[in-house]
Amino acid sequence: MPTVFISVGSNLLPSKNISLVLKPLRDFFGELTLSSVYESEAVGFTGDHFYNLVIGFDTSLSFNRVIKKLKHIETAQGRTRATDQVIIDLDVLLYGDLIDKSRNLPRADIIKNAFVLWPLAEIAAHLKHPILNTYYGDLWKTYPKEKQRLRLVKNVII
């Protein structure tokens, strides 16, 4: 049974929207491992700051079924892709050790963005990136921290 790691982000009422997405994720996938929540600037567009975290869970579902459920949860929460205000964004980072470039697995954001790597390293420091064969904890230690500023958010109820 693969362990799946997803990134969760929101820049529209982020505390509320991140909290709201946890129930359907738990209802469908069961026990979740949650990282801390981090605030970052928007990357790739101009918009409000994001709250981000990484969630891990074990599943017997296929990759396609996981994606389908995540998109359903986004849509049910009101996600549209026509604006820089993101109610909720759920992206699969890892599906076990699956390497599949056509599905962006492992997701390139892991080594590009601090708002993905730091929370992933927090909950999966002991696991290795399936292509780089390097522990996520070590990847975070060597990440150029000046590249993206993050702030640990302590008042989010998750």
C-alpha positions in Angstrom: 0.0 0.0 0.0 1.7 3.2 -1.1 2.1 6.3 1.1 0.8 9.4 -0.6 2.0 12.9 0.2 0.0 15.9 -0.9 0.6 19.6 -0.7 -2.3 21.7 0.5 -2.4 25.4 -0.1 -4.8 28.4 0.1 -4.6 32.1 -0.1 -8.2 32.9 0.4 -9.3 32.7 4.0 -6.5 30.1 4.3 -7.0 29.1 8.0 -10.7 28.5 7.3 -10.3 26.7 4.0 -7.4 24.5 5.1 -9.5 23.5 8.2 -12.5 22.7 6.1 -10.6 20.4 3.7 -9.4 18.1 6.5 -12.7 16.5 7.2 -13.3 15.2 3.6 -9.7 14.1 3.4 -10.0 12.1 6.6 -13.4 10.7 5.7 -12.1 9.4 2.4 -8.4 8.5 3.1 -8.5 7.8 6.9 -5.7 8.7 9.2 -3.6 11.7 8.1 -0.1 12.8 9.0 0.0 16.6 9.0 2.9 19.0 8.9 2.9 22.4 10.4 1.4 25.2 8.4 3.7 27.7 6.7 3.1 31.1 5.1 4.7 31.9 1.8 4.5 34.5 -1.0 2.6 33.4 -4.1 4.8 31.8 -6.7 4.2 32.1 -10.4 1.5 34.9 -10.1 0.7 38.0 -8.1 -1.6 37.2 -5.3 -2.1 37.1 -1.5 0.3 35.1 0.7 -0.4 31.3 0.9 -0.7 29.0 3.8 0.8 25.6 3.0 1.2 22.2 4.6 1.9 18.7 3.5 -0.3 15.7 4.4 0.6 12.1 4.2 -1.7 9.0 4.2 -1.6 5.3 3.1 -4.0 4.2 0.5 -4.8 1.1 -1.6 -6.4 3.4 -4.2 -4.8 3.9 -7.7 -3.1 7.1 -8.4 -5.9 8.1 -10.8 -8.5 7.5 -8.1 -6.6 9.6 -5.6 -6.4 12.5 -8.1 -10.0 12.2 -8.9 -11.0 12.4 -5.3 -8.7 15.4 -4.6 -10.2 17.3 -7.6 -13.7 16.4 -6.3 -12.8 17.8 -2.8 -11.3 21.0 -4.4 -14.5 21.5 -6.5 -16.8 20.8 -3.6 -15.0 23.5 -1.6 -15.5 26.0 -4.5 -12.1 25.8 -6.2 -12.0 27.6 -9.6 -8.9 28.1 -11.7 -9.8 31.5 -13.2 -8.4 33.6 -10.4 -5.3 34.3 -8.3 -7.4 33.7 -5.2 -7.0 30.0 -4.4 -9.7 28.6 -2.1 -7.8 25.3 -1.9 -5.2 23.5 -3.9 -4.4 19.8 -3.4 -1.5 18.4 -5.4 0.0 14.9 -5.2 3.7 15.2 -4.4 4.5 11.5 -4.1 2.6 8.3 -4.6 4.9 5.8 -2.9 8.1 5.5 -4.9 6.4 5.9 -8.3 8.4 7.7 -10.9 6.3 8.9 -13.8 7.3 12.0 -15.7 3.9 12.2 -17.5 2.2 12.5 -14.1 4.9 14.8 -12.6 5.8 12.1 -10.0 7.7 12.8 -7.9 6.4 16.4 -8.2 9.1 18.8 -9.3 7.9 21.4 -6.7 9.5 19.2 -4.0 13.0 20.4 -4.7 12.0 23.8 -6.2 9.8 25.3 -3.5 10.5 25.7 0.2 6.8 25.8 1.0 6.7 22.1 -0.3 10.1 20.8 0.9 10.1 22.2 4.4 6.7 20.6 5.5 7.5 17.4 3.6 10.9 17.2 5.4 9.1 17.8 8.7 6.9 14.7 8.3 9.0 12.5 6.0 12.7 13.4 6.8 13.6 9.7 6.9 12.3 9.0 3.4 14.3 9.3 0.2 13.4 11.1 -2.9 12.9 8.3 -5.5 15.1 9.9 -8.2 17.7 11.8 -6.2 18.0 9.0 -3.6 18.5 11.7 -0.9 16.6 12.0 2.3 14.0 14.8 2.4 15.5 16.0 5.7 18.9 16.4 4.0 17.4 18.1 1.0 15.8 20.6 3.3 19.1 21.1 5.2 20.9 22.1 1.9 18.0 24.1 0.4 19.0 27.7 -0.2 16.8 29.2 2.5 17.2 32.8 1.1 15.5 31.6 -2.1 11.9 31.7 -0.6 10.9 33.2 2.7 8.6 31.1 4.9 7.0 31.8 8.2 5.7 29.1 10.5 2.0 29.8 11.3 1.2 28.9 14.8 -2.5 29.9 15.1 -4.1 27.7 12.5 -6.4 25.1 13.9 -5.9 21.8 12.1 
